[in-house]
Amino acid sequence: MNKEVTALQPTPAGLTGRVPEMRKLALAMASGEAEFVAIYGRRRVGKTYLVREFFGNAIRFELIGMHGVTLADQLENFAIALGQAKGLRESLQPPDSWRAAFEQLQRHIEALPPPAANSKHVVFLDEIPWLDTRRSRFCPALEHFWNSWASRRKDILLVVCGSAASWMVQHLIAAKGGLHNRITRRVRLLPFTLGETAAFLKSRGIDLTPYQVIELYMAFGGVPHYLKMAEPGLSAFQIIDNVCFASQGELRDEFNRLYASLFDHPEEHLAIVKALAAKREGLTRNELLAATGLPSGGGTTRRLNELAESGFLLVRIPFGRKEKDALYRLSDEFSLFHCAWLAPLGKRTPEDGYWMKKRQSPKWRAWSGYAFEGICLKHLRQIKAALGISGVQTAEAPWRHRPHASENGTQIDLLIERADETINLCEMKFSEGTFTIDKRYASILRHKRDTFCRESDTRKNVFITFITTHGVVDNAYAKELVASHIDAETLFKQ
C-alpha cells in the first residue's frame, strides 16, 4: 500500500495479508465521489471480517442477508438492523417492501453529521444474494437507491458482499439492467497464499515449519475460518486428525454445507467436483460430460463458470491448443481432500490417529503429490520471481501428448513459455526428504522433454525446472537434466 493511502486509512492490526484488497478499499474511502464496491469470494474466506476490520466505526449501517427465509423475515431483519444503527432500544416497524426499506435507510444517512475528511459513510450489505428472495424486487429497489440518491453523494461508500459468486457477477458486476456499469471497484477475495497462511497461523501462536504449513494447506487451503481451528502445540497431522476425522471434528460435514450455501441446487456442481477429484490430469469439457452424464448445453456451461468464478475450478488451455480444448482442474484443496479421504468414510468415525497412520500409504503419496501441484499453480508469481523472470512476459499452461498405442504418452502439468525464447518444463514433487532422481525417473524426464520438443516443434530453449519441498539430490542425473530448482520456502514469499 502506498504511503498516501496508508496515511488515509491505516492497516488494522487484526488483519493478515490482504494488501491489494485493502488498497482498493482505502482508495474507495478517500476518493472524492460515491463508491459502489462489490466483494465476493467463497464461503469462510473472510469477506465480512475484512470489511468490519478495515472500515470499523465508519460503517453506519450493516445488514446481513438470511439464508432460505421469506421476504417478511428479511424486512424484519432490516428493521432490527436499522434500529441498531440509530441506537434505538425498541425495534422499528418493518417496512412493507425493499423500496420502502431503502427510503428509510436514505433518511437515516441524511440525518448523520458529515464524515471526517478523506472518509465516507459506509453502508454494508452482507450476503446480498440471500436478500434477493423470489419476487422480493430487491434488485430494482437497490438500483433505485443507488441511481437516484447514493451515486449523487460524495460521502457514500456502498459495500456489498456475497459468497454466491455467480449471483454477484450476474446481478452486479456484469449486470445488464439498472446496475449496468455501476460497480466502481471489484474485489475478488481469494484464500490466503502460503505466506499469508504462515503469518496468520503465527499470529495465533501456531509456529509450524514450512513443510507442515504446506501439509495443512493441502487439507484446508488458505481458508481463514478453517485455519482458525488449528491449535497451538499440535503438528499439522494432529490438527487435521482433530478437525476432520474426530467424531466432533468441525469439518466432518463442511463439504455439503459449503456447496449448499453457494448454489441453490448444487447437485450438478457436486457432480462436476467429484468427477474432477477422481482425475489427476484434469478433464476436457467432453470428458467431463461423459464422466458426469450432464447435458452439453448452456446449463452445464453456467455451472462450470460458477464453479470457476467461486474459485473451485481452474480452467487452463493446454500449450498449442485452443479454448475448446481447455482442461478443467479441481483447485479447491478442501474439496479435493474431502473427496479423497472424508467421503469414503461416510458416517463412520475412524480410529484415533487415523490420519497419521495413512501418512505413508500409496494413496497418501498420490494425493499429496497432486495437492502440492495445485498449490504451486496458485503461486506462479513466486515461481517466476525465483526464476528471475518477474519482468518477463509469460504464458503458463499444461501440456499432454496422447500417442498411438505403441508409444508412451506424457503430461506436463506446468509449462512456462517465456518471451525470451525459453520454456520451463516444471516438475513439482512433494517429499519428506531431499528428492532423488534415479535412473528410471531420469528416463521419464528425458522422454517428457524430448517428446515435447518433437511434438511441439519448438525452436526455443527448453529447460527442466524442479519445484520441491526439500531440494534435489545433486547426483549425475540431476546435473544432466535439472536446469533450475526452486524449494518450497520460496513459495512463501509475499
Secondary structure as the mmCIF struct_conf table of DSSP 4:
data_model
#
loop_
_struct_conf.conf_type_id
_struct_conf.id
_struct_conf.beg_label_comp_id
_struct_conf.beg_label_asym_id
_struct_conf.beg_label_seq_id
_struct_conf.end_label_comp_id
_struct_conf.end_label_asym_id
_struct_conf.end_label_seq_id
HELX_RH_AL_P HELX_RH_AL_P1 LYS A 3 LEU A 8
BEND BEND1 GLN A 9 GLN A 9
HELX_LH_PP_P HELX_LH_PP_P1 PRO A 10 PRO A 12
TURN_TY1_P TURN_TY1_P1 ALA A 13 GLY A 14
BEND BEND2 GLY A 17 GLY A 17
HELX_RH_AL_P HELX_RH_AL_P2 VAL A 19 ALA A 30
BEND BEND3 SER A 31 GLU A 33
STRN STRN1 GLU A 35 TYR A 40
BEND BEND4 ARG A 42 ARG A 42
TURN_TY1_P TURN_TY1_P2 ARG A 43 ARG A 44
BEND BEND5 VAL A 45 GLY A 46
HELX_RH_AL_P HELX_RH_AL_P3 LYS A 47 PHE A 55
HELX_RH_3T_P HELX_RH_3T_P1 GLY A 56 ALA A 58
STRN STRN2 ILE A 59 ILE A 64
TURN_TY1_P TURN_TY1_P3 HIS A 67 GLY A 68
HELX_RH_AL_P HELX_RH_AL_P4 LEU A 71 LYS A 86
TURN_TY1_P TURN_TY1_P4 GLY A 87 GLY A 87
BEND BEND6 ARG A 89 GLU A 90
HELX_LH_PP_P HELX_LH_PP_P2 SER A 91 PRO A 95
BEND BEND7 ASP A 96 SER A 97
HELX_RH_AL_P HELX_RH_AL_P5 TRP A 98 GLU A 110
TURN_TY1_P TURN_TY1_P5 ALA A 111 ALA A 111
BEND BEND8 LEU A 112 LEU A 112
HELX_LH_PP_P HELX_LH_PP_P3 PRO A 113 ALA A 116
TURN_TY1_P TURN_TY1_P6 ALA A 117 ASN A 118
STRN STRN3 HIS A 121 ASP A 126
BEND BEND9 GLU A 127 GLU A 127
HELX_RH_AL_P HELX_RH_AL_P6 ILE A 128 LEU A 131
TURN_TY1_P TURN_TY1_P7 ARG A 134 ARG A 135
HELX_RH_AL_P HELX_RH_AL_P7 PHE A 138 SER A 148
TURN_TY1_P TURN_TY1_P8 TRP A 149 TRP A 149
HELX_RH_3T_P HELX_RH_3T_P2 ALA A 150 ARG A 152
TURN_TY1_P TURN_TY1_P9 LYS A 154 ASP A 155
STRN STRN4 ILE A 156 GLY A 162
BEND BEND10 SER A 163 SER A 163
HELX_RH_AL_P HELX_RH_AL_P8 ALA A 165 MET A 168
HELX_RH_PI_P HELX_RH_PI_P1 VAL A 169 ILE A 173
TURN_TY1_P TURN_TY1_P10 ALA A 174 ALA A 174
BEND BEND11 GLY A 177 GLY A 177
TURN_TY1_P TURN_TY1_P11 GLY A 178 ASN A 181
STRN STRN5 ARG A 185 ARG A 188
HELX_LH_PP_P HELX_LH_PP_P4 LEU A 190 PHE A 192
HELX_RH_AL_P HELX_RH_AL_P9 LEU A 194 SER A 203
TURN_TY1_P TURN_TY1_P12 ARG A 204 GLY A 205
HELX_RH_AL_P HELX_RH_AL_P10 PRO A 210 PHE A 220
TURN_TY1_P TURN_TY1_P13 GLY A 221 GLY A 222
HELX_RH_AL_P HELX_RH_AL_P11 PRO A 224 LEU A 227
TURN_TY1_P TURN_TY1_P14 LYS A 228 MET A 229
TURN_TY1_P TURN_TY1_P15 PRO A 232 GLY A 233
HELX_RH_AL_P HELX_RH_AL_P12 ALA A 236 ILE A 240
HELX_RH_PI_P HELX_RH_PI_P2 ASP A 241 PHE A 245
BEND BEND12 ALA A 246 ALA A 246
TURN_TY1_P TURN_TY1_P16 SER A 247 GLN A 248
TURN_TY1_P TURN_TY1_P17 GLU A 250 ASP A 253
HELX_RH_AL_P HELX_RH_AL_P13 GLU A 254 LEU A 262
BEND BEND13 ASP A 264 HIS A 265
TURN_TY1_P TURN_TY1_P18 PRO A 266 PRO A 266
HELX_RH_AL_P HELX_RH_AL_P14 GLU A 267 ALA A 277
TURN_TY1_P TURN_TY1_P19 ALA A 278 ALA A 278
TURN_TY1_P TURN_TY1_P20 ARG A 280 GLU A 281
STRN STRN6 LEU A 283 THR A 284
HELX_RH_AL_P HELX_RH_AL_P15 ARG A 285 THR A 292
BEND BEND14 SER A 296 GLY A 297
HELX_RH_AL_P HELX_RH_AL_P16 GLY A 298 GLU A 309
TURN_TY1_P TURN_TY1_P21 SER A 310 GLY A 311
BEND BEND15 PHE A 312 PHE A 312
STRN STRN7 LEU A 313 ARG A 316
HELX_LH_PP_P HELX_LH_PP_P5 ILE A 317 PRO A 318
TURN_TY1_P TURN_TY1_P22 PHE A 319 GLY A 320
HELX_RH_3T_P HELX_RH_3T_P3 GLU A 323 ASP A 325
HELX_LH_PP_P HELX_LH_PP_P6 ALA A 326 ALA A 326
STRN STRN8 LEU A 327 LEU A 330
HELX_RH_AL_P HELX_RH_AL_P17 GLU A 333 PHE A 337
HELX_RH_PI_P HELX_RH_PI_P3 HIS A 338 LEU A 342
HELX_RH_3T_P HELX_RH_3T_P4 ALA A 343 LEU A 345
TURN_TY1_P TURN_TY1_P23 GLY A 346 LYS A 347
HELX_LH_PP_P HELX_LH_PP_P7 ARG A 348 GLU A 351
TURN_TY1_P TURN_TY1_P24 ASP A 352 GLY A 353
HELX_RH_AL_P HELX_RH_AL_P18 TYR A 354 LYS A 357
TURN_TY1_P TURN_TY1_P25 LYS A 358 GLN A 360
BEND BEND16 SER A 361 SER A 361
HELX_RH_AL_P HELX_RH_AL_P19 PRO A 362 LEU A 377
TURN_TY1_P TURN_TY1_P26 LYS A 378 HIS A 379
HELX_RH_AL_P HELX_RH_AL_P20 LEU A 380 ALA A 386
TURN_TY1_P TURN_TY1_P27 LEU A 387 GLY A 388
TURN_TY1_P TURN_TY1_P28 SER A 390 GLY A 391
BEND BEND17 VAL A 392 VAL A 392
STRN STRN9 THR A 394 HIS A 401
TURN_TY1_P TURN_TY1_P29 ALA A 405 SER A 406
BEND BEND18 GLU A 407 GLU A 407
STRN STRN10 THR A 410 ARG A 418
TURN_TY1_P TURN_TY1_P30 ALA A 419 GLU A 421
STRN STRN11 THR A 422 LYS A 429
BEND BEND19 GLU A 432 GLY A 433
STRN STRN12 PHE A 435 PHE A 435
HELX_RH_AL_P HELX_RH_AL_P21 LYS A 439 SER A 456
TURN_TY1_P TURN_TY1_P31 ASP A 457 ASP A 457
BEND BEND20 LYS A 460 LYS A 460
STRN STRN13 ASN A 461 THR A 468
BEND BEND21 THR A 469 HIS A 470
STRN STRN14 VAL A 472 VAL A 472
BEND BEND22 ASN A 475 ASN A 475
HELX_RH_AL_P HELX_RH_AL_P22 ALA A 476 LEU A 481
STRN STRN15 VAL A 482 ASP A 487
HELX_RH_3T_P HELX_RH_3T_P5 ALA A 488 PHE A 492
#
